[in-house]
Amino acid sequence: MVTIEQKLALFSKLMQQDIAEDMHKRREELEQDFKSRKLSSEQQAEEEAKKYLNDYKKKEQSKLAEIKSKSKLLSKKEIMKAQEVCIADIFQNLYQKIAEYTLSEEYENSLKDKLLQLRPYFIHNVDIYLTQTDEGRYKQTLLSFLETQGVDLELVNIQGSSRLQLGGLILKVPSEQVQVDFSIDSEISAKNDEITEMVLEAIVE
């Protein structure tokens, strides 16, 4: 016959086994939960790291693109500035050559040749415009030349004009509303684009 003490001992043993099993099961659940949480945390950390790196990469690429864009813009500005300086130097040199040319006998003869081309207009009152410098240098010479060509000097008015800076001459016949422009200024102005294009092509080459 099983005594009460034996029953209590058996019950106690069974209880201890249940507790042990429950604790073991609980420990496994906790370990599994920890592993799951750890894995989830690691994945989240990895995703956040990737996102951070991607964001950083995008920002750096954006900065790099901005720097490249500014660099190109600065390069273009520098190139254009250099071209402008070069073109200005070319024209300045050209103007200097023209100024030297206007001191020559060849230039004086070219003015006389132009007056000969305009000879038919000298039956009218005419105004002949020179640069202000040329007026002082060539006015009397040109009047004397016209006189040798049989032109009535009473019909001729030669004067300097601030409109002309380089050389040559402009003839006006007020009564006929005629103007003939033989000025160097007009020749240079007409060829300005052509000269600029030649300079730019030379720079590129």
ROROMAR-154297 format. One record per residue (C-alpha): residue number from 1; residue in one letter; x, y, z. Coordinates in pm, whole numbers, plus 50000, padded with zeros to 5 digits. Example, Ala and Ser with C-alpha at 12.3 -4.5 7.8 and 13.67 -1.06 7.14 Angstrom:
BEGIN
<r><num>1</num><residuo>a</residuo><u>51230</u><v>49550</v><w>50780</w></r>
<r><num>2</num><residuo>s</residuo><u>51367</u><v>49894</v><w>50714</w></r>
***
This chain:
BEGIN
<r><num>1</num><residuo>m</residuo><u>50000</u><v>50000</v><w>50000</w></r>
<r><num>2</num><residuo>v</residuo><u>50136</u><v>50339</v><w>49894</w></r>
<r><num>3</num><residuo>t</residuo><u>50174</u><v>50570</v><w>50182</w></r>
<r><num>4</num><residuo>i</residuo><u>50099</u><v>50942</v><w>50185</w></r>
<r><num>5</num><residuo>e</residuo><u>50470</u><v>51016</v><w>50211</w></r>
<r><num>6</num><residuo>q</residuo><u>50537</u><v>50814</v><w>49898</w></r>
<r><num>7</num><residuo>k</residuo><u>50255</u><v>50991</v><w>49714</w></r>
<r><num>8</num><residuo>l</residuo><u>50396</u><v>51328</v><w>49818</w></r>
<r><num>9</num><residuo>a</residuo><u>50743</u><v>51228</v><w>49711</w></r>
<r><num>10</num><residuo>l</residuo><u>50612</u><v>51114</v><w>49370</w></r>
<r><num>11</num><residuo>f</residuo><u>50407</u><v>51432</v><w>49330</w></r>
<r><num>12</num><residuo>s</residuo><u>50710</u><v>51642</v><w>49425</w></r>
<r><num>13</num><residuo>k</residuo><u>50923</u><v>51457</v><w>49172</w></r>
<r><num>14</num><residuo>l</residuo><u>50664</u><v>51505</v><w>48897</w></r>
<r><num>15</num><residuo>m</residuo><u>50635</u><v>51873</v><w>48984</w></r>
<r><num>16</num><residuo>q</residuo><u>51012</u><v>51914</v><w>48966</w></r>
<r><num>17</num><residuo>q</residuo><u>51014</u><v>51743</v><w>48625</w></r>
<r><num>18</num><residuo>d</residuo><u>50733</u><v>51973</v><w>48499</w></r>
<r><num>19</num><residuo>i</residuo><u>50914</u><v>52277</v><w>48629</w></r>
<r><num>20</num><residuo>a</residuo><u>51241</u><v>52163</v><w>48475</w></r>
<r><num>21</num><residuo>e</residuo><u>51072</u><v>52094</v><w>48142</w></r>
<r><num>22</num><residuo>d</residuo><u>50889</u><v>52424</v><w>48156</w></r>
<r><num>23</num><residuo>m</residuo><u>51210</u><v>52610</v><w>48234</w></r>
<r><num>24</num><residuo>h</residuo><u>51392</u><v>52430</v><w>47954</w></r>
<r><num>25</num><residuo>k</residuo><u>51111</u><v>52511</v><w>47711</w></r>
<r><num>26</num><residuo>r</residuo><u>51104</u><v>52871</v><w>47829</w></r>
<r><num>27</num><residuo>r</residuo><u>51480</u><v>52899</v><w>47789</w></r>
<r><num>28</num><residuo>e</residuo><u>51457</u><v>52764</v><w>47435</w></r>
<r><num>29</num><residuo>e</residuo><u>51180</u><v>53014</v><w>47359</w></r>
<r><num>30</num><residuo>l</residuo><u>51389</u><v>53298</v><w>47501</w></r>
<r><num>31</num><residuo>e</residuo><u>51694</u><v>53186</v><w>47307</w></r>
<r><num>32</num><residuo>q</residuo><u>51488</u><v>53162</v><w>46988</w></r>
<r><num>33</num><residuo>d</residuo><u>51335</u><v>53502</v><w>47054</w></r>
<r><num>34</num><residuo>f</residuo><u>51681</u><v>53647</v><w>47120</w></r>
<r><num>35</num><residuo>k</residuo><u>51816</u><v>53494</v><w>46799</w></r>
<r><num>36</num><residuo>s</residuo><u>51517</u><v>53626</v><w>46608</w></r>
<r><num>37</num><residuo>r</residuo><u>51552</u><v>53971</v><w>46757</w></r>
<r><num>38</num><residuo>k</residuo><u>51926</u><v>53966</v><w>46699</w></r>
<r><num>39</num><residuo>l</residuo><u>51881</u><v>53865</v><w>46335</w></r>
<r><num>40</num><residuo>s</residuo><u>51613</u><v>54130</v><w>46286</w></r>
<r><num>41</num><residuo>s</residuo><u>51832</u><v>54389</v><w>46452</w></r>
<r><num>42</num><residuo>e</residuo><u>52130</u><v>54292</v><w>46237</w></r>
<r><num>43</num><residuo>q</residuo><u>51919</u><v>54307</v><w>45922</w></r>
<r><num>44</num><residuo>q</residuo><u>51781</u><v>54645</v><w>46023</w></r>
<r><num>45</num><residuo>a</residuo><u>52128</u><v>54773</v><w>46102</w></r>
<r><num>46</num><residuo>e</residuo><u>52255</u><v>54643</v><w>45768</w></r>
<r><num>47</num><residuo>e</residuo><u>51965</u><v>54807</v><w>45583</w></r>
<r><num>48</num><residuo>e</residuo><u>52022</u><v>55135</v><w>45765</w></r>
<r><num>49</num><residuo>a</residuo><u>52393</u><v>55115</v><w>45685</w></r>
<r><num>50</num><residuo>k</residuo><u>52317</u><v>55051</v><w>45318</w></r>
<r><num>51</num><residuo>k</residuo><u>52068</u><v>55339</v><w>45314</w></r>
<r><num>52</num><residuo>y</residuo><u>52322</u><v>55569</v><w>45479</w></r>
<r><num>53</num><residuo>l</residuo><u>52590</u><v>55468</v><w>45229</w></r>
<r><num>54</num><residuo>n</residuo><u>52352</u><v>55515</v><w>44936</w></r>
<r><num>55</num><residuo>d</residuo><u>52243</u><v>55856</v><w>45065</w></r>
<r><num>56</num><residuo>y</residuo><u>52605</u><v>55956</v><w>45119</w></r>
<r><num>57</num><residuo>k</residuo><u>52697</u><v>55830</v><w>44773</w></r>
<r><num>58</num><residuo>k</residuo><u>52412</u><v>56029</v><w>44615</w></r>
<r><num>59</num><residuo>k</residuo><u>52514</u><v>56343</v><w>44802</w></r>
<r><num>60</num><residuo>e</residuo><u>52877</u><v>56303</v><w>44695</w></r>
<r><num>61</num><residuo>q</residuo><u>52774</u><v>56236</v><w>44335</w></r>
<r><num>62</num><residuo>s</residuo><u>52553</u><v>56545</v><w>44345</w></r>
<r><num>63</num><residuo>k</residuo><u>52842</u><v>56751</v><w>44485</w></r>
<r><num>64</num><residuo>l</residuo><u>53076</u><v>56612</v><w>44221</w></r>
<r><num>65</num><residuo>a</residuo><u>52827</u><v>56691</v><w>43943</w></r>
<r><num>66</num><residuo>e</residuo><u>52788</u><v>57044</v><w>44080</w></r>
<r><num>67</num><residuo>i</residuo><u>53165</u><v>57090</v><w>44095</w></r>
<r><num>68</num><residuo>k</residuo><u>53204</u><v>56961</v><w>43739</w></r>
<r><num>69</num><residuo>s</residuo><u>52926</u><v>57190</v><w>43620</w></r>
<r><num>70</num><residuo>k</residuo><u>53084</u><v>57492</v><w>43788</w></r>
<r><num>71</num><residuo>s</residuo><u>53423</u><v>57391</v><w>43653</w></r>
<r><num>72</num><residuo>k</residuo><u>53288</u><v>57372</v><w>43297</w></r>
<r><num>73</num><residuo>l</residuo><u>53114</u><v>57705</v><w>43341</w></r>
<r><num>74</num><residuo>l</residuo><u>53433</u><v>57865</v><w>43473</w></r>
<r><num>75</num><residuo>s</residuo><u>53631</u><v>57708</v><w>43189</w></r>
<r><num>76</num><residuo>k</residuo><u>53389</u><v>57847</v><w>42931</w></r>
<r><num>77</num><residuo>k</residuo><u>53402</u><v>58190</v><w>43095</w></r>
<r><num>78</num><residuo>e</residuo><u>53782</u><v>58182</v><w>43102</w></r>
<r><num>79</num><residuo>i</residuo><u>53795</u><v>58073</v><w>42738</w></r>
<r><num>80</num><residuo>m</residuo><u>53552</u><v>58346</v><w>42634</w></r>
<r><num>81</num><residuo>k</residuo><u>53747</u><v>58603</v><w>42835</w></r>
<r><num>82</num><residuo>a</residuo><u>54072</u><v>58492</v><w>42672</w></r>
<r><num>83</num><residuo>q</residuo><u>53909</u><v>58512</v><w>42330</w></r>
<r><num>84</num><residuo>e</residuo><u>53779</u><v>58862</v><w>42399</w></r>
<r><num>85</num><residuo>v</residuo><u>54123</u><v>58976</v><w>42513</w></r>
<r><num>86</num><residuo>c</residuo><u>54285</u><v>58819</v><w>42208</w></r>
<r><num>87</num><residuo>i</residuo><u>54035</u><v>58977</v><w>41969</w></r>
<r><num>88</num><residuo>a</residuo><u>54078</u><v>59317</v><w>42138</w></r>
<r><num>89</num><residuo>d</residuo><u>54457</u><v>59284</v><w>42102</w></r>
<r><num>90</num><residuo>i</residuo><u>54423</u><v>59191</v><w>41734</w></r>
<r><num>91</num><residuo>f</residuo><u>54203</u><v>59492</v><w>41660</w></r>
<r><num>92</num><residuo>q</residuo><u>54426</u><v>59721</v><w>41864</w></r>
<r><num>93</num><residuo>n</residuo><u>54723</u><v>59602</v><w>41660</w></r>
<r><num>94</num><residuo>l</residuo><u>54523</u><v>59650</v><w>41339</w></r>
<r><num>95</num><residuo>y</residuo><u>54430</u><v>60005</v><w>41436</w></r>
<r><num>96</num><residuo>q</residuo><u>54794</u><v>60079</v><w>41510</w></r>
<r><num>97</num><residuo>k</residuo><u>54895</u><v>59949</v><w>41165</w></r>
<r><num>98</num><residuo>i</residuo><u>54625</u><v>60165</v><w>41006</w></r>
<r><num>99</num><residuo>a</residuo><u>54745</u><v>60472</v><w>41199</w></r>
<r><num>100</num><residuo>e</residuo><u>55097</u><v>60411</v><w>41069</w></r>
<r><num>101</num><residuo>y</residuo><u>54961</u><v>60360</v><w>40717</w></r>
<r><num>102</num><residuo>t</residuo><u>54778</u><v>60695</v><w>40722</w></r>
<r><num>103</num><residuo>l</residuo><u>55117</u><v>60866</v><w>40759</w></r>
<r><num>104</num><residuo>s</residuo><u>55248</u><v>60715</v><w>40437</w></r>
<r><num>105</num><residuo>e</residuo><u>55268</u><v>60850</v><w>40083</w></r>
<r><num>106</num><residuo>e</residuo><u>55076</u><v>60542</v><w>39973</w></r>
<r><num>107</num><residuo>y</residuo><u>54780</u><v>60649</v><w>40185</w></r>
<r><num>108</num><residuo>e</residuo><u>54792</u><v>61004</v><w>40047</w></r>
<r><num>109</num><residuo>n</residuo><u>54784</u><v>60863</v><w>39694</w></r>
<r><num>110</num><residuo>s</residuo><u>54488</u><v>60638</v><w>39787</w></r>
<r><num>111</num><residuo>l</residuo><u>54292</u><v>60948</v><w>39894</w></r>
<r><num>112</num><residuo>k</residuo><u>54370</u><v>61113</v><w>39560</w></r>
<r><num>113</num><residuo>d</residuo><u>54260</u><v>60799</v><w>39374</w></r>
<r><num>114</num><residuo>k</residuo><u>53929</u><v>60804</v><w>39559</w></r>
<r><num>115</num><residuo>l</residuo><u>53876</u><v>61168</v><w>39466</w></r>
<r><num>116</num><residuo>l</residuo><u>53935</u><v>61079</v><w>39102</w></r>
<r><num>117</num><residuo>q</residuo><u>53666</u><v>60810</v><w>39128</w></r>
<r><num>118</num><residuo>l</residuo><u>53431</u><v>61074</v><w>39266</w></r>
<r><num>119</num><residuo>r</residuo><u>53517</u><v>61330</v><w>38995</w></r>
<r><num>120</num><residuo>p</residuo><u>53168</u><v>61322</v><w>38834</w></r>
<r><num>121</num><residuo>y</residuo><u>53013</u><v>61458</v><w>39154</w></r>
<r><num>122</num><residuo>f</residuo><u>53225</u><v>61774</v><w>39158</w></r>
<r><num>123</num><residuo>i</residuo><u>52985</u><v>61961</v><w>38931</w></r>
<r><num>124</num><residuo>h</residuo><u>52776</u><v>62003</v><w>39247</w></r>
<r><num>125</num><residuo>n</residuo><u>52853</u><v>62145</v><w>39587</w></r>
<r><num>126</num><residuo>v</residuo><u>53016</u><v>61861</v><w>39777</w></r>
<r><num>127</num><residuo>d</residuo><u>53120</u><v>61800</v><w>40136</w></r>
<r><num>128</num><residuo>i</residuo><u>53423</u><v>61578</v><w>40188</w></r>
<r><num>129</num><residuo>y</residuo><u>53478</u><v>61437</v><w>40537</w></r>
<r><num>130</num><residuo>l</residuo><u>53814</u><v>61314</v><w>40668</w></r>
<r><num>131</num><residuo>t</residuo><u>53934</u><v>61220</v><w>41014</w></r>
<r><num>132</num><residuo>q</residuo><u>54018</u><v>61529</v><w>41215</w></r>
<r><num>133</num><residuo>t</residuo><u>54385</u><v>61430</v><w>41202</w></r>
<r><num>134</num><residuo>d</residuo><u>54375</u><v>61384</v><w>40824</w></r>
<r><num>135</num><residuo>e</residuo><u>54205</u><v>61722</v><w>40783</w></r>
<r><num>136</num><residuo>g</residuo><u>54505</u><v>61895</v><w>40934</w></r>
<r><num>137</num><residuo>r</residuo><u>54750</u><v>61678</v><w>40741</w></r>
<r><num>138</num><residuo>y</residuo><u>54596</u><v>61641</v><w>40394</w></r>
<r><num>139</num><residuo>k</residuo><u>54327</u><v>61909</v><w>40339</w></r>
<r><num>140</num><residuo>q</residuo><u>54547</u><v>62155</v><w>40148</w></r>
<r><num>141</num><residuo>t</residuo><u>54717</u><v>61876</v><w>39954</w></r>
<r><num>142</num><residuo>l</residuo><u>54383</u><v>61735</v><w>39839</w></r>
<r><num>143</num><residuo>l</residuo><u>54245</u><v>62079</v><w>39747</w></r>
<r><num>144</num><residuo>s</residuo><u>54556</u><v>62144</v><w>39539</w></r>
<r><num>145</num><residuo>f</residuo><u>54515</u><v>61806</v><w>39372</w></r>
<r><num>146</num><residuo>l</residuo><u>54149</u><v>61875</v><w>39288</w></r>
<r><num>147</num><residuo>e</residuo><u>54248</u><v>62211</v><w>39142</w></r>
<r><num>148</num><residuo>t</residuo><u>54496</u><v>62037</v><w>38909</w></r>
<r><num>149</num><residuo>q</residuo><u>54206</u><v>61818</v><w>38796</w></r>
<r><num>150</num><residuo>g</residuo><u>54006</u><v>62124</v><w>38695</w></r>
<r><num>151</num><residuo>v</residuo><u>53765</u><v>62112</v><w>38988</w></r>
<r><num>152</num><residuo>d</residuo><u>53611</u><v>62440</v><w>39098</w></r>
<r><num>153</num><residuo>l</residuo><u>53723</u><v>62465</v><w>39461</w></r>
<r><num>154</num><residuo>e</residuo><u>53430</u><v>62695</v><w>39537</w></r>
<r><num>155</num><residuo>l</residuo><u>53216</u><v>62381</v><w>39516</w></r>
<r><num>156</num><residuo>v</residuo><u>53432</u><v>62181</v><w>39756</w></r>
<r><num>157</num><residuo>n</residuo><u>53417</u><v>62180</v><w>40135</w></r>
<r><num>158</num><residuo>i</residuo><u>53670</u><v>61955</v><w>40312</w></r>
<r><num>159</num><residuo>q</residuo><u>53634</u><v>61915</v><w>40688</w></r>
<r><num>160</num><residuo>g</residuo><u>53716</u><v>61680</v><w>40972</w></r>
<r><num>161</num><residuo>s</residuo><u>53449</u><v>61459</v><w>41130</w></r>
<r><num>162</num><residuo>s</residuo><u>53445</u><v>61280</v><w>41463</w></r>
<r><num>163</num><residuo>r</residuo><u>53250</u><v>61003</v><w>41288</w></r>
<r><num>164</num><residuo>l</residuo><u>53574</u><v>60898</v><w>41120</w></r>
<r><num>165</num><residuo>q</residuo><u>53843</u><v>60760</v><w>41346</w></r>
<r><num>166</num><residuo>l</residuo><u>54064</u><v>60547</v><w>41122</w></r>
<r><num>167</num><residuo>g</residuo><u>54091</u><v>60709</v><w>40781</w></r>
<r><num>168</num><residuo>g</residuo><u>53959</u><v>60734</v><w>40428</w></r>
<r><num>169</num><residuo>l</residuo><u>53687</u><v>60977</v><w>40331</w></r>
<r><num>170</num><residuo>i</residuo><u>53314</u><v>61027</v><w>40292</w></r>
<r><num>171</num><residuo>l</residuo><u>53164</u><v>61242</v><w>40016</w></r>
<r><num>172</num><residuo>k</residuo><u>52819</u><v>61397</v><w>40040</w></r>
<r><num>173</num><residuo>v</residuo><u>52624</u><v>61578</v><w>39769</w></r>
<r><num>174</num><residuo>p</residuo><u>52342</u><v>61753</v><w>39961</w></r>
<r><num>175</num><residuo>s</residuo><u>52152</u><v>61866</v><w>39651</w></r>
<r><num>176</num><residuo>e</residuo><u>52140</u><v>61510</v><w>39517</w></r>
<r><num>177</num><residuo>q</residuo><u>52102</u><v>61339</v><w>39856</w></r>
<r><num>178</num><residuo>v</residuo><u>52404</u><v>61127</v><w>39768</w></r>
<r><num>179</num><residuo>q</residuo><u>52661</u><v>60985</v><w>40006</w></r>
<r><num>180</num><residuo>v</residuo><u>52963</u><v>60777</v><w>39908</w></r>
<r><num>181</num><residuo>d</residuo><u>53152</u><v>60614</v><w>40193</w></r>
<r><num>182</num><residuo>f</residuo><u>53517</u><v>60536</v><w>40117</w></r>
<r><num>183</num><residuo>s</residuo><u>53620</u><v>60536</v><w>40484</w></r>
<r><num>184</num><residuo>i</residuo><u>53846</u><v>60275</v><w>40640</w></r>
<r><num>185</num><residuo>d</residuo><u>53606</u><v>60275</v><w>40935</w></r>
<r><num>186</num><residuo>s</residuo><u>53329</u><v>60134</v><w>40717</w></r>
<r><num>187</num><residuo>e</residuo><u>53560</u><v>59876</v><w>40561</w></r>
<r><num>188</num><residuo>i</residuo><u>53667</u><v>59749</v><w>40905</w></r>
<r><num>189</num><residuo>s</residuo><u>53309</u><v>59754</v><w>41034</w></r>
<r><num>190</num><residuo>a</residuo><u>53190</u><v>59550</v><w>40735</w></r>
<r><num>191</num><residuo>k</residuo><u>53463</u><v>59293</v><w>40793</w></r>
<r><num>192</num><residuo>n</residuo><u>53440</u><v>59293</v><w>41173</w></r>
<r><num>193</num><residuo>d</residuo><u>53260</u><v>58956</v><w>41194</w></r>
<r><num>194</num><residuo>e</residuo><u>53493</u><v>58803</v><w>40936</w></r>
<r><num>195</num><residuo>i</residuo><u>53802</u><v>58921</v><w>41125</w></r>
<r><num>196</num><residuo>t</residuo><u>53660</u><v>58798</v><w>41457</w></r>
<r><num>197</num><residuo>e</residuo><u>53582</u><v>58457</v><w>41307</w></r>
<r><num>198</num><residuo>m</residuo><u>53936</u><v>58431</v><w>41167</w></r>
<r><num>199</num><residuo>v</residuo><u>54080</u><v>58512</v><w>41510</w></r>
<r><num>200</num><residuo>l</residuo><u>53859</u><v>58253</v><w>41684</w></r>
<r><num>201</num><residuo>e</residuo><u>53953</u><v>57986</v><w>41431</w></r>
<r><num>202</num><residuo>a</residuo><u>54320</u><v>58065</v><w>41485</w></r>
<r><num>203</num><residuo>i</residuo><u>54275</u><v>58034</v><w>41864</w></r>
<r><num>204</num><residuo>v</residuo><u>54100</u><v>57695</v><w>41832</w></r>
<r><num>205</num><residuo>e</residuo><u>54372</u><v>57560</v><w>41605</w></r>
***
